[in-house]
Amino acid sequence: MPRYNYECSNCGEVMIVFHSMEDTFTDCKVCLQINTMKKLLSRPLTVKKRKPTDKKIGAVTKEYIEKNREILKQQKKEAKEKTYEPA
């Protein structure tokens, strides 16, 4: 079911209402006034499709782990070589 945003012209309350395209929502449930709800413009939901890649997700993840493993080895080596003064 589509969702619509409505605003009450009397109390200013904004509501999200789910109903079919043929139905309307006119009465405010907060201030109980009749025919005060006006439909607000809203942006439609669009879903973008991703471009297919040559690599599978698992392969990309494995590649990323391997690259970072080498960086971690280098950082460990540098930390072992460095001398630290006690505080």
SULKAUR-V243151 format. One record per backbone hydrogen bond with DSSP energy under -0.5 kcal/mol. NH is the residue of the N-H (numbers start at 1). CO is the residue of the C=O. Records with the same first field share a line. If there is no record, write none. Layout:
# SULKAUR-V243151
NH->CO ; CO
This chain:
# SULKAUR-V243151
4->17
6->15
7->38
8->13
9->36
12->8
15->6
17->4 ; 15
19->2 ; 17
23->20
28->33
32->28
36->26
37->26
38->7
40->5
48->46
60->56
61->57
62->58
63->59
64->60
65->61
66->62
67->63
68->64
69->65
70->66
71->67
72->68
73->69
74->70
75->71
76->72
77->73
78->74
79->75
80->76
81->77
82->78
